[in-house]
Amino acid sequence: MNDRHGPWLRLAHWTTVSLVAAQCTLAGLNALLYEPRPVLAEALVQAHISLGLLILVLTLARLAIRLGPSGQAAPAVRTGLPGLVGVVHSGLYIVLLLLPVTGYVKLAALGYEIRLFSALSLPALPFDPWLSSLARVAHVYLSATLGVLVAVHVVGALLHRHLFGSPILSRMAIAGRRSRE
């Protein structure tokens, strides 16, 4: 029985993982460089915004693949806590959709120019410091929530594999022969 996800879903998954890792790096570098190198920090912010848009588009594409007529929904989890698996996956999708939106609102509501890939400008929002502050707080909490969800996701996958003997890790394997684990 082949429980592997389709190639497009696996590619989208690992691309998302890479983009989220890049986002964390850019955010950390921006925090370190904001005072001593504001021009470089601004370039990092613009890159962070552009990658955020890519994550948003990729997450929407992943949802379309998972929920669309091709029906590449996750195979049923037969061991462990299947209800928790659904909550974590849903939470990951929700957070990956909301983070780019809150990031955009927190800057656009202060009048910052939002440029994607140094080419495309996003529409400005009316100046609203309260809305920006609310979006900033939401962005921070969503970022922390993403970290927790990713940790639970990884630990859960490892527990399923090593504690329950489930072939769960091979579902998202990039390449290699299909094992029967």
WOBELVEN-V476318 format. One record per residue. N is the residue number from 1. PHI is phi in whole degrees, 0 to 359 (* if undefined). OMEGA is omega in whole degrees, -180 to 180 (none if undefined). D_CENTER is the distance of its C-alpha to the mean C-alpha in Angstrom with 2 decimals. Layout:
N:PHI:OMEGA:D_CENTER
N:PHI:OMEGA:D_CENTER
//
This chain:
1:*:-178:29.60
2:257:179:26.43
3:261:-178:23.27
4:292:173:21.00
5:287:178:18.26
6:294:-176:19.18
7:298:-179:18.61
8:291:179:16.34
9:291:177:13.92
10:295:178:14.16
11:297:179:13.73
12:297:179:10.62
13:299:-175:9.18
14:287:173:10.42
15:293:177:9.59
16:299:178:5.81
17:303:-180:6.94
18:296:-180:9.24
19:293:178:7.47
20:294:176:5.45
21:298:178:9.04
22:296:178:10.64
23:299:179:9.16
24:298:179:10.56
25:296:180:13.66
26:298:179:14.22
27:296:178:14.03
28:295:178:16.39
29:296:179:18.67
30:299:179:18.89
31:297:180:20.04
32:286:-172:22.56
33:258:-173:23.88
34:302:-179:24.06
35:285:-175:27.72
36:286:-175:29.23
37:221:-175:27.56
38:296:180:26.49
39:292:178:26.56
40:294:178:24.23
41:299:178:21.96
42:296:177:21.93
43:297:178:21.03
44:294:177:18.05
45:298:180:16.98
46:297:176:17.48
47:294:178:15.45
48:300:179:12.54
49:295:-179:13.02
50:296:178:13.34
51:293:176:10.18
52:300:177:8.43
53:297:178:10.50
54:300:179:9.66
55:297:179:5.93
56:299:-179:7.72
57:296:-180:10.38
58:295:178:8.77
59:294:176:7.18
60:297:178:10.73
61:296:178:12.31
62:298:178:10.92
63:297:178:12.25
64:297:178:15.37
65:294:-176:15.92
66:291:-173:15.55
67:258:-176:17.62
68:285:-177:19.84
69:296:178:23.40
70:290:173:22.64
71:61:178:21.35
72:272:177:18.96
73:294:-179:17.99
74:297:174:17.44
75:299:-177:20.86
76:298:174:22.41
77:269:-174:22.11
78:259:-178:25.74
79:228:177:25.73
80:76:-177:24.38
81:241:-175:22.77
82:301:179:21.58
83:296:179:21.02
84:294:179:18.61
85:302:179:16.61
86:296:179:16.24
87:296:-179:15.39
88:295:180:12.59
89:297:178:11.10
90:298:178:11.74
91:300:178:10.37
92:299:179:6.89
93:298:-179:7.23
94:298:-179:9.02
95:295:179:7.02
96:294:175:4.07
97:278:-175:7.52
98:279:-179:9.43
99:302:179:8.06
100:296:-180:9.17
101:294:180:12.19
102:293:177:13.29
103:296:177:12.98
104:297:-176:15.13
105:297:-177:17.53
106:297:179:18.14
107:270:-176:19.40
108:293:180:20.94
109:285:175:22.93
110:258:177:24.59
111:90:178:25.63
112:290:177:23.51
113:284:180:23.34
114:253:180:19.92
115:242:179:20.14
116:256:179:17.69
117:54:179:18.61
118:57:-177:21.93
119:229:-173:23.11
120:262:177:21.76
121:261:175:22.28
122:271:-179:20.56
123:296:179:23.13
124:284:173:24.20
125:255:174:24.28
126:300:-179:27.50
127:300:-177:27.90
128:207:-179:26.88
129:300:179:26.36
130:295:178:25.93
131:298:178:23.05
132:299:180:21.44
133:296:178:22.03
134:299:179:20.63
135:293:178:17.37
136:297:179:17.31
137:298:179:17.88
138:300:-179:15.23
139:297:179:12.66
140:296:-179:14.02
141:293:177:14.04
142:295:177:10.53
143:298:178:9.52
144:296:179:12.05
145:298:178:11.03
146:300:178:7.54
147:301:179:9.90
148:295:-179:12.31
149:297:178:10.34
150:296:179:9.19
151:298:179:12.88
152:297:179:14.27
153:299:-178:12.49
154:293:179:13.93
155:298:179:17.20
156:299:179:17.55
157:297:180:17.29
158:293:177:19.80
159:297:178:22.03
160:300:-178:22.17
161:288:-170:23.22
162:269:-179:25.62
163:267:-176:26.93
164:257:180:27.11
165:70:-179:27.48
166:282:179:24.92
167:279:-171:23.76
168:297:-178:20.14
169:292:-179:19.00
170:288:180:20.76
171:298:-177:18.78
172:252:179:15.87
173:301:-177:18.28
174:292:-176:18.10
175:213:178:21.86
176:105:-179:25.03
177:286:180:27.54
178:283:-178:26.71
179:271:177:27.99
180:259:-178:29.55
181:14:none:28.39
//
